[in-house]
């Protein structure tokens, strides 16, 4: 990657706009991976592939014998032994498909990022100062793959599911990557319009709003990992109570707050309004800064997400609604990054 830091020859021309479009394309691919990840989680497909083969794993089983080998590997883990005795090969192939697609998208994203990055570096098209940031995003993507396997490993030996803590790290990292890609693309688009524009900086209020959103996303991941959405299918009360019955002390404040399904669901349900109010305020500030686009995007995404959250609960966690809820959550992150960027733009 030394090419990213070499001095630019006199005839090299920075190309911020094409690089920005490429980054937004990669962000869309990561969004697709988040959606497929949601399907994988909701169909309980995540433990169907019990080995991590970054290269060879791109090819699924092709013969009956290969499928039976993969099925026998799955039959060795607690999820099958305790919950899925009697599963047919066809049923296994269904859950295998979603996990394979999820991992294949990860590989595709890696190629879609690394190869154009090398091309832009070779052409000396990367504006000065952006090379290290792009390399950091690439490294973060590689780390995300390792985090995914770290998460899967937590469910292969003792547990019948993955650790909800590791699931939260996996999801939050993916959403952080989306935010980083969108932010960097917006910096470059501003640079394309105003050649001497400086990179945007985080406004103090944007930091508060983004931290509140991060907390909400973390509890959303906890809710998914603990299947806490199933403890109540009524809204606004949980089983006819504001504070639900069933909350148990788990030995420490953090363990109780992060691992009791009733309390996790309760926090995710009501912290949503704190995050929503702060994001709507962020949207208003972006509009006052002269940018209506991020204001419209934030308001639309947040409003849709709140409605989907309520509908998902009332439906008893219907698969299409739950998948849409996770998908729009990613759009909330992208729009929030856009709004935060609007507050922090500095034109030279």
N, C-alpha and C positions, 0 to 999 in steps of 0.2 A: 504493500500500500504506500510505498515511498513516493509513487507518482502523484499522490494526492497532495503532497507537501512541497513538491519541486517548484521552483520559481517559474513563472509563466513566461514563455518567450514572447517577443514583441508582437508577433503576428497572431497569437492566440486570442480568441474572443470568448469571454464568459457567456454562457447561455442559461441565464437563470430561469426563463420561462419554460423551456423544454424540460429542465430538471424538475421544476415545480409540478408540471403535468405528470411526469413519471412518478413522483412521490405520491401524488394524489391517487394514481392508479394502484400503487402498492398499498396505500391506505384502504382502498376499496377491497383489495384482496384480503387484507387483514380483517376487515369488517365481515367478509364472507366466511372467514375462518371462525370468527366469534359466533356467527349464526350456526354454522355446522357444529361448533363446540357445544352450543346450547342443545341442539338436537341430540348430540352424542350423550350429553348428560341426562336429558329427559327420557331417552330410550334405554338408559343404563347400558350403553355400549362401550364405555371407556376402558373396561378391563378385558375386552375380547381379544386384544392382541397383547400377548404376555411377554414379548421380546422387543428390544429396541434395536432395529437394524436400519440406520439412516440411509444406506444405499440400497441394499438388497430388499429392504422392506417396501420399497416403492412398487414392487411387483406382487400382486396378491396371489394366493394359491390358484393354480390353473387346472390341476387335475384332482380327481376324487381322493387319491392318496394324500396329496398335499393338504387338501381340506381336512381330511381326517387327522393328519398330524397336528394341524392348528387347533382343531377341536379338542384333541386329547390334551394339548397344553393348557387349554382353557379349563378342562375338567379337573386339573390339578389344583386350582386356586379355590379359596374359601367361598367366593361368590357363587360358583357353580355348585360346590359340594353342599352348601347350606341353603341356597335359595333357588337353584335352577336344575335340580335333579330331574332327569327325564326330558331335558331340552332336546329338540330334534336338530339335525344338521341344518335344515332350512332356517330354523329360528336362529341358530348360531351365525349363519351366513348373513342374516339381516343385521345383527348387531356388529358383526365384523365389518360390514360394508361402511357403516357410519364412522367407525373409528379409523378405518383405512382412508376414507375420503378426508377426514380431519387431518391426518398425518400427511397425506399427499398434498393438501393445500399448504401445509407448512413448508414442505420441500419446494413447491412452486414459488412461494413467496421468497424463499432464500435465493432461488435462481433469478427471479424477477427483480430482486434488489441488487445482487452481487454483480451480475453481468453488465447491466447498464451503468452501474457505478464505475466499473473498470473501464468501460467505453468512454464515459465522460471524463474520467481522470486521464486516460490516454490522449484524448483530444484537447486536454487542458481547458475544458469548458466549465469547470466548477469555479464559481466566484471565490475570490480569496477569503479565507476564514471559514468556509463551509465544509471543507474536506474532512476535518476532524469530527464535525457533527454527523456527517453522513456515515463515517466509519463507526462512530459510536452507535448509531441506529442499527447498522448491520450487525454489530456485536451483540446488541440487545436482542435482536431477532434470533441469533444463535443461542443466546442464553435462554430465550423463551422455549426453544426446543428441549433444552436440558431440563428446564423447570417442568415441562410437560411430562417427561419420563420420570422425574423425581416424584411428581404427583401420582402417576400410575403405579409406581413401585409401592406406594403406601397401601395399595389395596390388593397386593398379590400374595401376601404371606399370612397375615393374621386377620385383617379386616375383611368385610364383605363389600366395602366401598372405599373410595379414596378419602384421604384426609381433607376435611373442609377447609382447613387452614392452607394446605397446599393448593387446593382448588382456587381459593381467593387470590393467592400469589400469582397463579397462572392467569386468571382472568384479568386482574389489575395490571399485570405486565403487558398483556395484549392491548388493553385499552390505553395504557400509557404510550405504547408504540404508535397507536392511531393518533393520539394527541400530538406526539412528537413529529410525526410525518406531516400532519396538517399544519402545525405551527411553522415548521421549516419551509414547507411549500408556500405558505403565506408570506414569509420573509422574502423568499425568492421572487414571488410575484410582485411584491412591493419594490424590490430591487430592479425588476425588469421595467417598471414604470418610472421609477426615480433612481437613477444609477448610483447616487451617493447616499441612498437611504441606509440607515443603520438597523441592525436586527432589533426586533421588538423586545421590550422588557416586561416582566410581570408586574402589573399594577397591584398595590397592596390589597384592594378589594377583590381583585380577581383571584389572588392567592386564597383568601377566605372562602370564596365561592367554590373554588376547585377542591379545597380540602373538605368542605362539606359534601361535595359530590363524591369524593373518594370514600368517605365514611359510608355513604349510602350504597355505593357499589360494593364495598367490602361486605356489608351486611346482606346485600343481595346474593353475593357468592356464598356466604354462610347459610343463608336460607335455602339455596339450591343444594349445597353439600349435605345439609342435615335433613333434607326433605321437610323443612319447617313450614313450607307453604301449605302442607296438608293438614296442619293442626287446626285450622279454622277456614271455613268457606263462607263466612258472613262478613259484611262490612257496613258501617264503620266499626261496630262492636265485634269483638272476638268471642264467639260462642256466648253471646248475650252479655258480655262484660267488657268494660273498657280495658282493664288490665286482666288478662286471661288467667284462669285457674290452671294449675299444672306446672307453674314455674318452680324449679327445685334448685337448692343451693348445691353447687358442684365443687365446693372446697375452696374457691377463691372468687373474688369479684370478676376477674378477667375470664376465668373458666365459665362462670355462670352467664356472663354477658355474651360471650362468644360461642357457647356450646349448648345452652338450653334452648330447644326448638321453640318453645312458647315465647320466651323473652326475645330471642333473635327475630322471630316474625314480628313481634310487637314493635321492636326498635326499627326494623326495616320499614314497617308500615307508617310510622309516625315521623321518623327522621326525614322521610321523603318530603314532607311539607317544608321542613327547614331548608333542605337543599333546593327545593323548587322555588321558594321565595327568594333565596339568594341568587339563583340563576336568572330569575325574572328581573331582579334589580341589575344584574350584570347586563342583561339584554337592554334595559333602559339606558344604562350608561354607555353602551356601545352605540345606541341610536343617537344619544346626545353628542357623542364623539364624531358624528357624521356618517355612520355606517349602519344602514338599515338592514342589510343582508344578514349579518350575524344576529341582529335583534329578532328578525322574523324567524330565523332558523332555531334559535334557542326557545322562543315562545312556543313554536309549533312542536318541537321535539319534546319539551317538558310537558306540555299539555297532553300530547298523545301518550307519553309514558305513564303519566298519572292515571289516565283512563284505562290503559292496558293493564296496569298493576291491579286496579280494582276489579276489572273484568276477569283477570287471571285467577284471583282469589275466589270470586263468586262462582266461577266455572268449575272449581275443584281442580285447578291446574290443568286445564285442557291444553294439549300439546301445541296446537297452532298459536294460541294466545300466549303461552309461556315462551315460545320461540320468538314471537314478535316482541314480547317484552324485553328479551335480551337484546334483540336486534336494535330496537329503538334506544335502548340504553347506550349502545355504542354510538348512535347518532347524537345522543345528548352530549357525550364526551366530545365528539368532533365539533358540534356547534358551540360548546362551551370554550373549546380551544380557540375557535374563530372569534368569539366575543372577547375573550381575554387578550387575544392578539390585537384586536381593534383598539383596546384601551392602551396597549403598550407600544403602538407604532411610533417610530421616530424617523421622520423624513429629513434627509440631509439637505 
